[in-house]
Amino acid sequence: MHTFTVRDLREHTGELIRGAENGELSVITKHGTPVFIAVPFDETLLREGVGTALAIKLFDEERISLSRAAKLAGVSVSEMIDLLGRHGVAVIRPTVEELERELDDFS
């Protein structure tokens, strides 16, 4: 997620647009306070709505927790897990170390 100031918008509009085309969220701030979020206009936004699309994106970028994403989308945690699965977003993300420990357990 990129952050731009209102002043940056004049000089970095192209960067903001390219980021959105690549599926990236951007936050625009004024005097250090978030003013609005630029959300990519994609199939998820059209199908699921702004709140759900934002929840999926923020969870995928590890900016918010699963329960927070569910609350933002207005669904239960189990419904959020289903939504994430339908959009190809992994809910469980083990670290390399965790995977290595599990592989060692099978050895």
TASULQUI-V419419 format. One record per backbone hydrogen bond with DSSP energy under -0.5 kcal/mol. NH is the residue of the N-H (numbers start at 1). CO is the residue of the C=O. E is the energy in kcal/mol with one decimal. If there is no record, write none. Layout:
BEGIN
NH/CO/E + NH/CO/E
END
This chain:
BEGIN
2/25/-1.8 + 4/27/-3.0 + 6/29/-2.1 + 9/5/-1.1 + 9/6/-0.6 + 10/7/-0.9 + 11/7/-0.6 + 12/8/-2.6 + 13/9/-0.7 + 16/12/-2.2 + 17/13/-2.5 + 18/14/-2.8 + 19/15/-2.4 + 20/16/-2.0 + 21/17/-2.5 + 22/18/-1.4 + 23/20/-1.7 + 24/19/-3.0 + 26/38/-1.6 + 27/2/-3.0 + 28/36/-3.1 + 29/4/-3.0 + 29/27/-0.5 + 30/33/-2.5 + 33/30/-1.6 + 35/28/-3.5 + 36/28/-1.5 + 38/26/-3.1 + 39/37/-0.8 + 42/40/-1.0 + 46/42/-2.1 + 47/43/-3.0 + 48/44/-3.1 + 49/44/-0.6 + 49/45/-1.5 + 53/49/-2.4 + 54/50/-2.8 + 55/51/-2.3 + 56/52/-2.7 + 57/53/-2.3 + 58/54/-2.9 + 59/55/-2.3 + 60/56/-2.7 + 61/57/-2.0 + 62/59/-1.9 + 63/58/-3.0 + 64/58/-0.9 + 69/65/-2.4 + 70/66/-2.5 + 71/67/-2.1 + 72/68/-2.5 + 73/69/-2.4 + 74/70/-1.1 + 75/70/-2.5 + 80/76/-2.2 + 81/77/-2.3 + 82/78/-1.8 + 83/79/-2.5 + 84/80/-2.9 + 85/81/-2.3 + 86/82/-2.4 + 87/83/-1.4 + 88/85/-1.5 + 89/84/-3.0 + 90/88/-0.6 + 93/91/-0.5 + 99/95/-2.2 + 100/96/-2.5 + 101/97/-2.3 + 102/98/-2.1 + 103/99/-2.4 + 104/100/-2.4 + 105/101/-1.6 + 106/102/-0.9 + 106/103/-0.7 + 107/103/-0.6 + 107/104/-0.8
END
